[in-house]
Amino acid sequence: MVDANVLLGLFWIGCGLVILVPAVLIAFGGRADLHVHYDEAVDPDYVSRRAGTTALLMGLITVAYGTHQLLYGFSSTAFGGLLVALLILSSLTKRFAQGWGYDADDAVTE
């Protein structure tokens, strides 16, 4: 029988990969429109840079946690850290997609 830590570790790695796919498209592909909270009044390069990078961090943290659980087993501290990190980062990526910190006057126009 397969250990529960192996199954849950693979589950979290899979969840991290699901997060990473659109995050890569947003961050490196410039597809800010893929973000569900994207405000079209905000520069898509800004959203791609800020929200995309934050989403990449969310995916990498989730994959790292899944790898940790796969190798070392369940840790309530690591799991709590994952939940807190995902809560904070998801709030940040939503704010960045809505233009938080964006100043249209500082934007470079060509």
N, CA, C and O of each residue as an XYZ file, in Angstrom:
440
protein
N       0.839     -1.177      0.000
C       0.000      0.000      0.000
C       0.889      1.248      0.000
O       1.959      1.273      0.609
N       0.423      2.262     -0.688
C       1.191      3.496     -0.824
C       0.991      4.366      0.419
O      -0.125      4.517      0.917
N       2.087      4.927      0.901
C       2.035      5.800      2.067
C       1.253      7.073      1.741
O       1.333      7.593      0.628
N       0.503      7.563      2.713
C      -0.299      8.776      2.509
C       0.581      9.986      2.220
O       0.172     10.878      1.477
N       1.776     10.031      2.789
C       2.675     11.153      2.533
C       3.116     11.198      1.072
O       3.313     12.279      0.517
N       3.271     10.050      0.458
C       3.631     10.011     -0.960
C       2.483     10.547     -1.805
O       2.692     11.365     -2.700
N       1.273     10.084     -1.518
C       0.110     10.550     -2.272
C      -0.123     12.045     -2.090
O      -0.358     12.761     -3.064
N      -0.059     12.514     -0.863
C      -0.285     13.937     -0.613
C       0.854     14.794     -1.170
O       0.625     15.904     -1.651
N       2.077     14.273     -1.101
C       3.195     14.990     -1.698
C       3.019     15.145     -3.201
O       3.257     16.221     -3.750
N       2.606     14.080     -3.862
C       2.350     14.146     -5.300
C       1.166     15.053     -5.610
O       1.158     15.746     -6.627
N       0.161     15.047     -4.729
C      -0.979     15.941     -4.898
C      -0.535     17.403     -4.862
O      -0.931     18.192     -5.721
N       0.285     17.767     -3.872
C       0.742     19.153     -3.752
C       1.673     19.539     -4.895
O       1.656     20.687     -5.340
N       2.473     18.615     -5.369
C       3.317     18.901     -6.541
C       2.431     19.154     -7.755
O       2.688     20.074     -8.531
N       1.390     18.340     -7.923
C       0.449     18.547     -9.029
C      -0.259     19.885     -8.926
O      -0.436     20.575     -9.930
N      -0.669     20.258     -7.708
C      -1.311     21.568     -7.512
C      -0.350     22.699     -7.848
O      -0.743     23.698     -8.449
N       0.898     22.541     -7.462
C       1.898     23.555     -7.778
C       2.113     23.699     -9.274
O       2.290     24.810     -9.775
N       2.099     22.582     -9.990
C       2.250     22.643    -11.445
C       1.046     23.314    -12.103
O       1.191     24.040    -13.087
N      -0.143     23.064    -11.551
C      -1.349     23.725    -12.067
C      -1.263     25.239    -11.851
O      -1.741     26.008    -12.684
N      -0.668     25.665    -10.757
C      -0.468     27.096    -10.510
C       0.611     27.653    -11.436
O       0.491     28.773    -11.933
N       1.664     26.869    -11.668
C       2.804     27.355    -12.450
C       2.489     27.560    -13.930
O       3.065     28.449    -14.557
N       1.603     26.770    -14.494
C       1.328     26.886    -15.932
C       0.803     28.280    -16.298
O       1.410     28.935    -17.146
N      -0.293     28.764    -15.702
C      -0.708     30.126    -16.058
C       0.255     31.188    -15.540
O       0.371     32.254    -16.143
N       0.950     30.918    -14.429
C       1.906     31.889    -13.905
C       3.047     32.127    -14.892
O       3.490     33.261    -15.071
N       3.517     31.071    -15.523
C       4.572     31.211    -16.531
C       4.052     31.983    -17.738
O       4.752     32.831    -18.290
N       2.827     31.687    -18.141
C       2.249     32.414    -19.268
C       2.065     33.896    -18.951
O       2.258     34.747    -19.820
N       1.697     34.202    -17.727
C       1.521     35.602    -17.341
C       2.867     36.298    -17.208
O       3.056     37.393    -17.736
N       3.802     35.667    -16.503
C       5.084     36.312    -16.210
C       5.991     36.410    -17.428
O       6.580     37.463    -17.673
N       6.112     35.334    -18.190
C       7.067     35.315    -19.297
C       6.412     35.510    -20.657
O       7.064     35.948    -21.605
N       5.132     35.189    -20.756
C       4.443     35.320    -22.026
C       3.694     36.639    -22.185
O       3.165     36.931    -23.257
N       3.650     37.432    -21.121
C       2.965     38.714    -21.194
C       1.453     38.600    -21.289
O       0.794     39.528    -21.757
N       0.897     37.488    -20.856
C      -0.549     37.256    -20.954
C      -1.253     37.688    -19.677
O      -1.814     36.859    -18.960
N      -1.225     38.984    -19.392
C      -1.867     39.509    -18.183
C      -3.366     39.245    -18.195
O      -3.989     39.166    -17.136
N      -3.949     39.108    -19.378
C      -5.388     38.866    -19.487
C      -5.801     37.513    -18.909
O      -6.991     37.279    -18.698
N      -4.855     36.626    -18.651
C      -5.189     35.337    -18.053
C      -5.515     35.457    -16.566
O      -6.155     34.571    -16.000
N      -5.083     36.534    -15.936
C      -5.362     36.714    -14.509
C      -6.829     37.096    -14.346
O      -7.322     37.991    -15.032
N      -7.508     36.432    -13.457
C      -8.951     36.600    -13.310
C      -9.320     38.000    -12.812
O     -10.414     38.480    -13.108
N      -8.450     38.654    -12.078
C      -8.743     39.976    -11.533
C      -8.086     41.098    -12.317
O      -7.976     42.218    -11.818
N      -7.648     40.814    -13.538
C      -6.924     41.811    -14.328
C      -7.827     42.978    -14.696
O      -8.920     42.788    -15.230
N      -7.361     44.182    -14.408
C      -8.057     45.411    -14.763
C      -7.396     45.954    -16.025
O      -6.199     46.240    -16.024
N      -8.162     46.097    -17.092
C      -7.593     46.485    -18.383
C      -7.066     47.915    -18.405
O      -6.377     48.303    -19.348
N      -7.381     48.702    -17.378
C      -6.849     50.058    -17.300
C      -5.385     50.072    -16.853
O      -4.708     51.095    -16.958
N      -4.909     48.944    -16.360
C      -3.539     48.829    -15.871
C      -2.656     48.298    -16.995
O      -3.079     47.461    -17.793
N      -1.437     48.794    -17.042
C      -0.469     48.368    -18.051
C      -0.245     46.856    -17.954
O       0.090     46.358    -16.880
N      -0.424     46.117    -19.056
C      -0.241     44.660    -18.994
C       1.193     44.249    -18.656
O       1.403     43.186    -18.072
N       2.180     45.071    -19.013
C       3.562     44.736    -18.647
C       3.757     44.776    -17.132
O       4.461     43.941    -16.564
N       3.125     45.755    -16.490
C       3.196     45.851    -15.029
C       2.553     44.628    -14.382
O       3.111     44.034    -13.460
N       1.378     44.265    -14.878
C       0.674     43.109    -14.308
C       1.467     41.834    -14.560
O       1.571     40.983    -13.677
N       2.023     41.697    -15.752
C       2.811     40.505    -16.057
C       4.014     40.408    -15.138
O       4.351     39.329    -14.652
N       4.656     41.536    -14.904
C       5.856     41.534    -14.077
C       5.522     41.266    -12.612
O       6.147     40.411    -11.985
N       4.557     41.979    -12.066
C       4.263     41.869    -10.632
C       3.388     40.664    -10.287
O       3.777     39.826     -9.474
N       2.211     40.575    -10.903
C       1.290     39.481    -10.579
C       1.834     38.147    -11.067
O       1.655     37.123    -10.407
N       2.501     38.152    -12.226
C       3.071     36.910    -12.750
C       4.173     36.362    -11.869
O       4.233     35.159    -11.611
N       5.050     37.250    -11.405
C       6.132     36.817    -10.525
C       5.597     36.311     -9.189
O       6.105     35.335     -8.637
N       4.575     36.978     -8.677
C       3.974     36.537     -7.419
C       3.314     35.172     -7.592
O       3.413     34.319     -6.709
N       2.646     34.962     -8.717
C       2.031     33.662     -8.986
C       3.097     32.579     -9.166
O       2.897     31.438     -8.750
N       4.225     32.930     -9.784
C       5.328     31.971     -9.890
C       5.813     31.547     -8.507
O       6.076     30.368     -8.268
N       5.930     32.504     -7.610
C       6.354     32.199     -6.252
C       5.349     31.279     -5.564
O       5.740     30.371     -4.830
N       4.065     31.508     -5.795
C       3.037     30.635     -5.215
C       3.207     29.196     -5.702
O       3.148     28.259     -4.906
N       3.419     29.023     -7.007
C       3.591     27.691     -7.564
C       4.845     27.005     -7.059
O       4.823     25.816     -6.741
N       5.943     27.752     -6.983
C       7.203     27.167     -6.518
C       7.134     26.766     -5.049
O       7.676     25.731     -4.661
N       6.472     27.578     -4.232
C       6.311     27.225     -2.819
C       5.467     25.966     -2.671
O       5.760     25.116     -1.831
N       4.430     25.844     -3.477
C       3.568     24.660     -3.409
C       4.317     23.407     -3.844
O       4.186     22.358     -3.214
N       5.102     23.504     -4.915
C       5.907     22.363     -5.357
C       6.952     22.010     -4.303
O       7.200     20.833     -4.042
N       7.565     23.025     -3.698
C       8.566     22.766     -2.653
C       7.943     22.061     -1.449
O       8.538     21.145     -0.882
N       6.735     22.496     -1.060
C       6.070     21.830      0.052
C       5.742     20.376     -0.301
O       5.944     19.473      0.511
N       5.237     20.160     -1.514
C       4.931     18.789     -1.931
C       6.167     17.905     -1.941
O       6.108     16.741     -1.544
N       7.278     18.452     -2.393
C       8.536     17.689     -2.386
C       8.975     17.400     -0.958
O       9.445     16.302     -0.662
N       8.825     18.376     -0.076
C       9.174     18.169      1.330
C       8.326     17.067      1.950
O       8.842     16.214      2.673
N       7.030     17.084      1.670
C       6.163     16.051      2.238
C       6.472     14.683      1.634
O       6.400     13.664      2.320
N       6.809     14.668      0.372
C       7.154     13.407     -0.287
C       8.408     12.794      0.330
O       8.477     11.582      0.535
N       9.391     13.631      0.623
C      10.671     13.128      1.130
C      10.693     12.919      2.640
O      11.256     11.934      3.117
N      10.085     13.838      3.400
C      10.227     13.822      4.854
C       8.937     13.562      5.611
O       8.979     13.362      6.825
N       7.809     13.557      4.949
C       6.542     13.334      5.629
C       5.863     14.639      6.018
O       6.363     15.730      5.745
N       4.725     14.497      6.655
C       3.910     15.657      7.018
C       4.551     16.452      8.140
O       5.064     15.894      9.110
N       4.510     17.771      7.983
C       4.958     18.681      9.025
C       3.876     19.750      9.183
O       3.568     20.477      8.239
N       3.308     19.834     10.377
C       2.237     20.801     10.580
C       2.748     22.235     10.453
O       2.008     23.117     10.016
N       3.986     22.475     10.824
C       4.562     23.814     10.688
C       4.724     24.191      9.226
O       4.384     25.305      8.829
N       5.240     23.271      8.424
C       5.412     23.546      6.994
C       4.059     23.722      6.306
O       3.912     24.583      5.438
N       3.078     22.916      6.688
C       1.750     23.041      6.101
C       1.109     24.381      6.470
O       0.512     25.040      5.618
N       1.231     24.778      7.717
C       0.716     26.077      8.141
C       1.419     27.214      7.416
O       0.786     28.195      7.027
N       2.734     27.082      7.234
C       3.482     28.084      6.481
C       3.030     28.164      5.046
O       2.938     29.255      4.483
N       2.741     27.011      4.439
C       2.236     26.990      3.071
C       0.905     27.730      2.974
O       0.714     28.552      2.078
N      -0.004     27.443      3.883
C      -1.321     28.088      3.847
C      -1.222     29.598      4.041
O      -1.894     30.360      3.345
N      -0.398     30.028      4.973
C      -0.231     31.463      5.217
C       0.411     32.130      4.003
O      -0.021     33.202      3.580
N       1.447     31.495      3.442
C       2.125     32.058      2.274
C       1.172     32.162      1.085
O       1.161     33.177      0.389
N       0.377     31.125      0.848
C      -0.570     31.168     -0.270
C      -1.647     32.227     -0.047
O      -2.070     32.882     -0.999
N      -2.088     32.401      1.174
C      -3.087     33.423      1.473
C      -2.530     34.817      1.197
O      -3.190     35.634      0.554
N      -1.338     35.088      1.671
C      -0.724     36.409      1.480
C      -0.403     36.647      0.007
O      -0.700     37.715     -0.527
N       0.203     35.659     -0.650
C       0.590     35.840     -2.048
C      -0.614     35.942     -2.977
O      -0.565     36.678     -3.962
N      -1.693     35.219     -2.685
C      -2.875     35.332     -3.535
C      -3.510     36.713     -3.389
O      -4.030     37.267     -4.358
N      -3.465     37.264     -2.186
C      -3.957     38.615     -1.985
C      -3.087     39.625     -2.740
O      -3.607     40.561     -3.348
N      -1.784     39.437     -2.702
C      -0.875     40.339     -3.424
C      -1.072     40.266     -4.931
O      -1.123     41.299     -5.600
N      -1.182     39.060     -5.470
C      -1.328     38.937     -6.923
C      -2.651     39.540     -7.391
O      -2.725     40.103     -8.483
N      -3.688     39.426     -6.574
C      -4.973     40.057     -6.911
C      -4.830     41.575     -6.920
O      -5.329     42.239     -7.829
N      -4.157     42.123     -5.921
C      -3.960     43.570     -5.855
C      -3.105     44.069     -7.010
O      -3.406     45.109     -7.596
N      -2.041     43.341     -7.345
C      -1.192     43.756     -8.466
C      -1.981     43.739     -9.778
O      -1.811     44.625    -10.615
N      -2.838     42.737     -9.958
C      -3.625     42.649    -11.194
C      -4.640     43.781    -11.291
O      -5.053     44.149    -12.390
N      -5.042     44.330    -10.160
C      -5.983     45.443    -10.159
C      -5.275     46.795    -10.186
O      -5.929     47.838    -10.184
N      -3.938     46.782    -10.213
C      -3.192     48.013    -10.361
C      -2.610     48.588     -9.095
O      -2.210     49.752     -9.084
N      -2.548     47.819     -8.029
C      -1.991     48.298     -6.778
C      -0.511     48.617     -6.968
O       0.261     47.755     -7.388
N      -0.119     49.829     -6.665
C       1.265     50.240     -6.819
C       1.611     50.741     -8.206
O       2.745     51.152     -8.454
N       0.645     50.713     -9.115
C       0.895     51.155    -10.485
C       0.630     52.648    -10.591
O      -0.419     53.134    -10.168
N       1.583     53.367    -11.156
C       1.425     54.803    -11.375
C       1.519     55.054    -12.862
O       2.584     54.900    -13.460
N       0.405     55.441    -13.462
C       0.348     55.639    -14.903
C       1.295     56.744    -15.352
O       1.757     56.729    -16.493
N       1.592     57.693    -14.484
C       2.506     58.779    -14.846
C       3.938     58.292    -14.981
O       4.722     58.866    -15.737
N       4.292     57.218    -14.240
C       5.646     56.678    -14.312
C       5.823     55.693    -15.449
O       6.949     55.311    -15.764
N       4.737     55.278    -16.065
C       4.809     54.286    -17.143
C       5.516     54.897    -18.358
O       5.295     56.056    -18.710
N       6.356     54.097    -18.977
C       7.092     54.548    -20.158
C       6.233     54.268    -21.368
O       5.826     53.131    -21.603
N       5.958     55.308    -22.135
C       5.171     55.128    -23.361
C       6.086     55.279    -24.559
O       6.971     56.135    -24.585
N       5.861     54.449    -25.533
C       6.687     54.488    -26.745
C       5.842     54.815    -27.938
O       6.355     54.894    -29.054
